[in-house]
Amino acid sequence: MSDLTDAQWEAIQPLLPPQRGRGRPRADDRRTLNGIVYVLRTGCRWQDMPRRYGSPVTCWRRLRRWQQEGVWERIWRTYLAMLEERGQLQWPQTFLDGTFVPAKKGARRWA
């Protein structure tokens, strides 16, 4: 597995939330992001993540917080726009997964 290149990091860094002014400084964003990507690519457990990425708990919490704050969608949309500008995105070959999963055990039904 490879970590983010300098070019990839330079494109992503401005899309991340700024450090908060007060309190303890948060763990290094680049190292933490590399840890998150490592776990998502390999499918390993957070506890099995190499220590060079810092704390597994920190990576997991950052993944969750950035999801809640819309950071991942912002990164995704930025990269899609960049690929579109370069002519590297071929829309006819893309698709949206419309899988439907029914609710279980007493969940409301659609009218």
KOLVO-808151 format. One line per field, with one value per atom (N, C-alpha, C, CB): atom name; x, y, z negated; residue in one letter. Coordinates in steps of 0.05 Angstrom, whole numbers. Atoms other than C-alpha are relative to their C-alpha. Glycine has a CB too. Layout:
<pts>
a CA ...
c1 X ...
c2 Y ...
c3 Z ...
r a ...
</pts>
This chain:
<pts>
a N CA C CB N CA C CB N CA C CB N CA C CB N CA C CB N CA C CB N CA C CB N CA C CB N CA C CB N CA C CB N CA C CB N CA C CB N CA C CB N CA C CB N CA C CB N CA C CB N CA C CB N CA C CB N CA C CB N CA C CB N CA C CB N CA C CB N CA C CB N CA C CB N CA C CB N CA C CB N CA C CB N CA C CB N CA C CB N CA C CB N CA C CB N CA C CB N CA C CB N CA C CB N CA C CB N CA C CB N CA C CB N CA C CB N CA C CB N CA C CB N CA C CB N CA C CB N CA C CB N CA C CB N CA C CB N CA C CB N CA C CB N CA C CB N CA C CB N CA C CB N CA C CB N CA C CB N CA C CB N CA C CB N CA C CB N CA C CB N CA C CB N CA C CB N CA C CB N CA C CB N CA C CB N CA C CB N CA C CB N CA C CB N CA C CB N CA C CB N CA C CB N CA C CB N CA C CB N CA C CB N CA C CB N CA C CB N CA C CB N CA C CB N CA C CB N CA C CB N CA C CB N CA C CB N CA C CB N CA C CB N CA C CB N CA C CB N CA C CB N CA C CB N CA C CB N CA C CB N CA C CB N CA C CB N CA C CB N CA C CB N CA C CB N CA C CB N CA C CB N CA C CB N CA C CB N CA C CB N CA C CB N CA C CB N CA C CB N CA C CB N CA C CB N CA C CB N CA C CB N CA C CB N CA C CB N CA C CB N CA C CB N CA C CB N CA C CB N CA C CB N CA C CB
c1 17 0 18 -19 -15 25 -16 8 12 12 -6 18 6 -14 26 -18 -23 35 -1 1 0 55 -21 28 20 11 -28 4 27 -49 -5 -2 4 -38 -5 25 4 -32 -28 21 27 -99 -21 -6 19 -134 1 4 -4 -105 -19 28 18 -145 -29 2 27 -209 -7 -6 4 -199 -7 25 7 -228 25 -19 -24 -179 3 -2 -5 -147 -16 31 14 -187 21 -18 -18 -155 7 -11 -3 -162 5 -24 -3 -143 25 -24 -22 -95 0 0 0 -72 -8 28 9 -103 24 -24 -21 -61 4 -8 -7 -26 -20 28 21 -79 10 -11 -10 -35 4 26 -5 -13 -26 17 26 -84 -15 -17 14 -113 12 1 -13 -61 -9 30 10 -83 -28 1 28 -156 0 -16 -1 -140 11 17 -12 -97 -21 23 20 -154 -22 -13 21 -205 9 -9 -10 -160 4 27 -7 -138 -23 24 22 -201 8 -11 -9 -160 -15 31 13 -186 16 -1 -14 -169 23 -20 -21 -128 25 -10 -22 -85 14 -10 -12 -68 29 -16 -27 8 2 18 -3 30 11 17 -11 64 -22 16 22 -5 -12 -22 10 -15 -21 -13 20 -72 -23 -11 23 -125 -26 -3 24 -177 -2 0 -1 -156 -9 27 7 -162 -30 17 28 -230 -18 -6 16 -257 1 10 -3 -230 -17 29 17 -263 -29 4 28 -329 -7 -7 6 -324 0 21 -1 -304 -24 26 25 -363 -23 -6 21 -410 2 0 -5 -379 -1 26 1 -384 27 -17 -27 -309 4 21 -5 -308 -15 -9 15 -362 13 -30 -14 -325 25 9 -24 -261 -9 15 10 -301 -9 -23 10 -335 22 -21 -23 -270 16 19 -14 -236 -16 8 16 -294 2 -29 -2 -291 27 -5 -27 -216 3 21 -1 -223 -17 -10 18 -280 15 -26 -15 -236 22 12 -22 -180 -10 18 11 -227 5 11 -7 -209 -24 22 24 -280 -18 -14 17 -322 -28 12 26 -394 -16 -16 16 -424 9 4 -10 -382 -5 29 6 -405 -29 5 27 -467 -4 -5 8 -504 -12 -20 11 -517 -27 20 26 -591 -11 -19 9 -594 -20 24 21 -655 2 -28 0 -650 -24 27 24 -716 5 -20 -2 -726 -9 -17 6 -731 -16 25 13 -775 -15 19 18 -830 6 1 -5 -800 -23 27 23 -850 2 -1 1 -871 -8 -21 7 -876 -30 17 29 -948 -6 -11
c2 -24 0 25 0 -25 69 22 7 -23 133 21 12 -21 196 13 22 -14 229 30 -2 -29 302 15 12 -14 323 -6 -10 7 285 15 -30 -14 315 30 -4 -29 386 6 9 -4 377 -4 -20 7 348 19 -28 -15 390 25 10 -23 454 -7 17 9 413 -10 -22 10 391 23 -14 -21 430 12 -11 -12 480 -10 30 6 466 19 1 -18 493 17 -16 -18 552 -7 27 6 525 -29 10 27 463 -14 -16 16 408 -2 -28 3 407 -28 8 26 350 -15 1 17 292 9 -30 -8 304 -10 -10 7 305 -19 25 17 273 -28 12 26 216 -15 2 11 205 -9 19 6 207 -25 23 24 156 -25 3 23 111 -8 7 6 117 -14 26 12 102 -29 17 27 42 -20 1 18 11 -5 11 3 24 -16 28 15 -5 -29 12 28 -67 -15 0 13 -81 -11 -22 10 -94 13 5 -12 -81 25 -20 -25 -12 -7 18 7 -46 -11 -21 11 -79 20 -23 -21 -14 5 27 -5 -1 25 3 -22 45 25 -9 -24 92 21 -7 -18 122 12 -15 -11 139 -18 27 15 117 -9 17 10 72 14 -30 -14 106 28 2 -27 175 -2 12 3 151 -6 -22 8 119 24 -23 -23 181 22 12 -20 227 -8 4 10 183 7 -30 -5 189 29 -13 -29 264 12 13 -11 280 -8 -8 9 239 18 -29 -17 279 29 0 -27 345 3 10 -2 328 2 22 -3 328 -20 -4 20 263 7 -28 -8 287 24 7 -24 353 -10 19 11 314 -15 -20 15 268 18 -19 -19 325 16 19 -15 363 -17 9 18 303 -6 -25 4 290 24 -5 -24 362 2 25 -1 358 -20 -7 20 294 9 -27 -11 326 21 11 -21 386 -11 20 13 341 -18 -15 18 300 -29 6 27 238 -15 1 13 224 -6 18 9 184 -7 -24 3 194 -24 25 24 141 -26 -2 25 89 0 -4 0 110 -8 29 8 86 6 -30 -4 95 -26 24 25 34 7 -13 -6 36 -24 6 23 -26 9 -14 -6 -26 -21 1 19 -57 5 4 -5 -67 3 -23 -4 -45 -26 24 24 -100 5 -15 2 -116 26 -7 -21 -65 28 0 -27 -8 8 0 -11 37 -9 30 7 17 25 -24 -23 65 -2 -1 -1 86 -9 28
c3 0 0 0 -24 -1 16 -13 29 12 -21 21 -22 -18 11 10 -13 -11 58 -8 32 7 46 17 5 -17 105 -10 29 11 77 -26 -4 25 9 4 -18 -6 37 10 20 -11 72 -22 23 21 10 -24 -9 25 -46 -2 -1 3 -30 -4 24 3 -32 -28 20 27 -104 -18 -10 18 -162 -13 -22 13 -194 -28 1 28 -261 -17 -6 19 -319 -15 -20 13 -354 -28 2 28 -424 -5 -16 9 -461 12 8 -9 -443 30 -12 -29 -370 8 11 -8 -332 13 20 -12 -305 29 -1 -27 -238 20 7 -19 -183 21 13 -22 -129 -10 11 11 -173 -6 -26 7 -198 25 -16 -26 -127 13 19 -11 -104 -16 -1 16 -162 8 -29 -8 -142 27 1 -26 -70 -1 20 3 -91 -8 -20 10 -130 21 -26 -20 -75 24 10 -23 -21 -7 9 7 -59 -13 -19 14 -98 -28 17 26 -161 -23 -4 24 -231 -7 -23 8 -259 -18 -15 18 -313 14 -20 -15 -259 18 16 -16 -225 -9 -2 9 -224 -17 25 19 -280 12 -23 -13 -232 6 25 -6 -220 -25 15 25 -293 -13 5 15 -337 17 -23 -15 -306 -9 -4 10 -350 12 -31 -13 -324 29 -2 -28 -252 3 13 -2 -264 -7 -19 7 -299 21 -27 -21 -245 24 8 -22 -191 -5 3 7 -227 -1 -28 2 -242 28 -18 -27 -171 17 14 -13 -146 -8 -6 10 -190 10 -31 -9 -167 30 -11 -29 -93 14 8 -12 -82 22 -22 -20 -43 26 -10 -24 4 14 -7 -11 14 16 -22 -14 33 25 -19 -23 79 22 -8 -20 115 13 -12 -11 123 20 -23 -18 154 25 -14 -24 201 18 -8 -16 224 14 -17 -11 234 24 -21 -21 275 24 -10 -21 315 17 -11 -14 332 17 -21 -15 355 22 -19 -20 398 -7 27 9 357 -12 -20 12 332 24 -21 -22 380 -11 16 12 358 12 4 -10 406 -13 30 12 369 -30 6 29 300 -5 -11 7 263 -29 7 28 198 -9 -3 11 155 -13 -20 11 141 -16 22 15 97 -22 -13 20 52 -22 12 22 -17 -17 -17 15 -52 -30 4 30 -125 -13 -10 14 -176 -26 -7 26 -237 -8 -20 10 -244 10 -29 -10 -205 17 17 -16 -170 29 -2 -28 -101 16 5 -17 -43 7 26 -6 -28 28 -5
r m m m m s s s s d d d d l l l l t t t t d d d d a a a a q q q q w w w w e e e e a a a a i i i i q q q q p p p p l l l l l l l l p p p p p p p p q q q q r r r r g g g g r r r r g g g g r r r r p p p p r r r r a a a a d d d d d d d d r r r r r r r r t t t t l l l l n n n n g g g g i i i i v v v v y y y y v v v v l l l l r r r r t t t t g g g g c c c c r r r r w w w w q q q q d d d d m m m m p p p p r r r r r r r r y y y y g g g g s s s s p p p p v v v v t t t t c c c c w w w w r r r r r r r r l l l l r r r r r r r r w w w w q q q q q q q q e e e e g g g g v v v v w w w w e e e e r r r r i i i i w w w w r r r r t t t t y y y y l l l l a a a a m m m m l l l l e e e e e e e e r r r r g g g g q q q q l l l l q q q q w w w w p p p p q q q q t t t t f f f f l l l l d d d d g g g g t t t t f f f f v v v v p p p p a a a a k k k k k k k k g g g g a a a a r r r r r r r r w w w w a a a a
</pts>
